Amino acid sequence: SEPTNTTKLSTAKNCTYILPRNLLKKFVAISDVKTQIAGIMYGLTPKGLDVESIGIKEIRCIVLPPQHGTFKTVNFNKILPHHELLNDLEPLGWIHTVGTDQMGVTDNDLYTHASFIKENKNIEPSSSVLLTVSFTPGSCGVAGYKVNNKGLKWAERKRGEEGRGSEVEELWEEVELVLSEKVMGFWMVPEGGMWNWNFGAERWSESRRWGIELENPRGFYDEKFRGNHYWNWERKER
């Protein structure tokens, strides 16, 4: 059934994260079920309530960085951008799609999360989370996780190795996630709107500096991202 205002998506032991429904709907709409995409989340602690002690964070913005992905992982520019619209917000982590009903955090998630925190010294690890949006036939699921210190150290030590053995559930914990229609979020994309490099991954660079602008993102298969396809068609017609 469709929730009217807020829906509790997952239970957890500590902090609660509020995810605006409009951000989730757009994120799903621009995605591809076989290729992961990612966004960097920004938010704040709401004022006017005694929320400091109970730990409530509202996600207010998702920034889509330049990126390309596969079914199992996504590569994106992890250095945080600068923009005046983000001055009053704090980075809260990142969100990405997965092609199946993923349970828990994968090795690739751990590596990416640890790298994301390492690249940005102003991120507070204790409030930085990763959200997964999984696609199943006819629906999607959302879950939130916080990687603990043990998980961050493991990712640095074991990068590129296979398997975690008995450590699998000791490296992260679930966070409480609430989907809300009362809180609205906004989008920011790279200047020019070019966030999807899956059709030109050879030209993508993780170290490239990038500016951002306020704009709703284009869909995964938008013609802007597939210039080479149109160029090749034109050449064939000649």
C-alpha positions in Angstrom: 0.0 0.0 0.0 1.1 3.6 -0.7 2.2 5.5 2.4 0.7 9.0 2.8 3.4 10.9 4.8 6.2 8.8 6.2 7.1 5.2 6.0 9.6 3.3 8.1 11.8 1.4 5.7 14.3 -0.3 8.1 15.0 -0.5 11.8 18.3 0.3 13.5 20.0 0.8 16.8 20.9 4.5 16.6 20.6 7.4 14.2 17.5 8.0 12.0 17.8 9.3 8.4 14.8 10.9 6.7 14.8 10.3 2.9 12.4 12.6 0.9 10.2 10.6 -1.4 10.7 12.9 -4.3 14.5 12.2 -4.2 13.9 8.4 -4.2 11.4 8.5 -7.0 13.7 10.6 -9.2 16.7 8.4 -8.4 14.8 5.3 -9.5 13.4 7.0 -12.6 16.9 7.9 -13.9 18.5 4.6 -13.1 19.2 1.4 -15.2 18.5 -1.9 -13.5 21.7 -3.5 -14.8 24.1 -0.7 -14.1 24.7 0.8 -10.7 24.5 4.6 -10.3 25.4 6.7 -7.3 24.8 10.0 -5.6 26.3 12.0 -2.8 23.9 12.9 0.0 23.7 16.2 1.9 21.5 17.1 4.8 21.1 18.6 8.2 19.8 18.1 11.7 16.3 19.7 11.8 15.8 22.6 14.2 13.1 23.3 16.6 13.1 19.8 18.1 15.2 18.0 20.7 16.8 15.9 18.0 20.4 16.2 18.8 20.2 13.5 21.5 18.2 11.1 19.4 20.1 11.7 16.2 17.8 12.7 13.3 19.3 13.6 10.0 17.2 14.9 7.1 18.6 14.3 3.6 17.9 17.5 1.6 20.0 17.1 -1.5 21.6 14.4 -3.8 24.5 15.4 -6.0 25.2 13.2 -8.9 28.9 13.1 -9.6 30.5 12.1 -12.9 30.4 8.3 -12.9 30.3 5.0 -14.7 29.3 1.6 -13.3 28.7 -2.1 -13.8 26.2 -4.6 -12.4 28.4 -5.1 -9.3 29.9 -1.7 -8.6 30.0 2.0 -9.5 32.9 4.4 -9.9 32.4 8.1 -9.2 34.4 11.2 -8.4 34.6 11.1 -4.7 36.1 14.5 -3.9 33.2 16.7 -2.6 32.2 19.6 -4.8 31.7 23.2 -3.6 28.6 25.3 -4.1 26.8 28.0 -2.1 23.6 25.9 -1.9 25.6 23.3 0.1 27.1 25.7 2.6 24.4 25.0 5.2 24.3 21.3 4.6 26.6 18.5 5.7 27.7 15.5 3.7 25.8 12.4 5.0 27.3 9.7 2.8 26.2 8.2 -0.6 23.4 6.3 -2.2 23.6 3.7 -5.0 21.4 1.3 -6.9 21.9 -2.5 -6.9 20.4 -4.8 -9.5 19.1 -7.4 -7.0 17.5 -7.5 -3.5 20.9 -7.0 -1.8 21.1 -7.9 1.9 23.8 -6.1 3.8 27.0 -4.4 2.5 29.2 -5.9 -0.2 33.0 -5.8 -0.3 32.8 -3.2 -3.1 30.5 -1.1 -1.0 33.1 -1.2 1.8 35.9 -0.2 -0.5 34.0 2.6 -2.0 32.7 3.9 1.4 36.2 3.9 2.9 37.7 5.6 -0.1 34.9 8.2 0.0 35.7 9.1 3.6 39.4 9.0 3.1 39.2 11.5 0.2 37.2 14.0 2.2 38.6 15.0 5.6 35.6 17.1 6.4 33.3 14.1 6.5 32.3 12.8 9.9 32.5 8.9 9.7 30.0 8.5 12.5 27.2 10.3 10.5 28.2 9.1 7.1 26.0 6.3 5.8 25.5 4.4 2.6 22.0 3.7 1.2 21.2 1.0 -1.3 18.2 1.0 -3.7 17.6 -2.5 -4.9 15.4 -3.5 -7.9 13.1 -6.5 -7.7 10.3 -7.4 -10.2 7.6 -4.8 -9.8 9.1 -2.9 -6.9 12.3 -1.5 -5.2 13.7 -1.7 -1.7 15.7 0.8 0.2 18.1 0.1 3.1 20.7 2.1 5.1 24.0 1.1 6.6 26.8 2.6 8.7 30.2 1.2 8.3 32.0 1.0 11.7 35.6 1.7 12.4 36.4 -2.0 12.0 34.8 -2.0 8.6 36.8 1.1 7.5 40.1 -0.5 8.6 39.2 -3.8 7.0 38.5 -2.0 3.7 41.9 -0.3 3.7 43.7 -3.6 4.6 41.8 -6.0 2.4 41.2 -3.9 -0.7 41.3 -6.2 -3.8 41.2 -9.5 -1.8 38.4 -12.0 -1.9 36.0 -12.8 0.9 35.4 -11.7 4.5 34.8 -15.0 6.2 33.3 -14.7 9.7 33.8 -10.9 9.7 30.9 -10.3 7.3 28.4 -8.8 9.8 30.9 -7.2 12.2 31.9 -4.4 9.8 28.6 -2.5 9.5 25.2 -2.0 11.1 21.8 -0.9 9.9 20.6 2.6 10.3 17.0 3.5 10.7 15.6 4.9 7.5 12.3 6.8 7.0 10.7 7.7 3.7 8.9 11.1 3.9 6.6 13.2 1.8 6.8 16.1 4.3 10.5 16.7 3.6 11.4 17.7 0.1 14.9 17.5 -1.5 16.6 19.0 -4.5 19.1 17.8 -7.1 22.5 19.0 -8.2 24.4 17.7 -11.2 27.8 18.5 -12.9 27.9 21.7 -14.8 26.4 21.0 -18.2 24.4 18.0 -16.8 27.0 15.4 -17.8 26.8 12.9 -14.9 26.6 9.6 -16.8 29.8 8.5 -18.4 28.8 4.9 -19.1 28.8 5.5 -22.8 32.2 7.1 -22.7 34.0 5.6 -19.7 37.4 5.8 -21.4 37.2 9.6 -21.1 36.1 9.6 -17.4 38.7 10.5 -14.8 38.2 10.0 -11.0 40.7 12.8 -10.2 39.0 15.4 -12.4 37.7 18.5 -10.6 34.1 19.2 -11.3 31.7 22.0 -10.6 27.9 21.6 -10.0 24.7 23.3 -10.7 21.1 23.2 -9.5 19.2 21.0 -12.0 17.1 17.8 -12.2 19.2 15.0 -13.6 18.6 13.6 -17.1 17.7 9.9 -17.4 20.4 7.2 -17.8 19.8 6.8 -21.6 19.3 10.5 -22.4 20.8 11.5 -25.8 23.2 13.9 -24.1 25.2 10.9 -22.7 25.1 9.0 -26.0 26.7 11.4 -28.5 29.0 8.7 -29.9 25.9 6.6 -30.7 24.4 9.3 -32.9 27.8 10.1 -34.5 28.2 6.5 -35.4 24.7 6.3 -36.9 25.3 9.4 -38.9 28.6 8.0 -40.3 26.9 4.7 -41.3 24.1 6.6 -43.2 26.8 8.4 -45.2 
